[in-house]
Amino acid sequence: SNNYYRLTQFDLDGKNETFNIVIANCSSEIERNQIGIFPNPSDEKFYINLRSQDIEGNGLIQITDTKGSIVFSKNVTIEKGENLFTVDELKVQSGIYYVTVSGENFSTKVMKQFIK
């Protein structure tokens, strides 16, 4: 189904501007394999939720810093459906880190994790 949106911006001086209508098609195919991280930001312990429809088997969680250096790596077993992985051995400084879960024939999108 299509959803139609029009944005009207109101400035502090009372002026406003209305933009053209945009269409958001919400019936497109949902990603078959989805990854989420919570809480974010977190301390050194957080959870990775992987919803898998067509991947299973051996997997690898990798966390890299902003320079691309691997700071954490953990082998996991992925099953079809919901997978919940705990990361609690992470010994890093506060900052931004990038999380991926990969296997023989797949790699999730890269997720940004903030460590406080």
Buried (B, 14 or more C-beta within 10 A) or exposed (E): EEEEEEEEEEEEEEEEEEEEEEEEEEEEEEEEBEBEBEEBEBEBEBBBEBBBEEBBEEBBBBBBBEEEEEBBEBEBEBEEEEBEBEBEEBEEEEEEBBBBBBBEEBBBEEBEBBBE
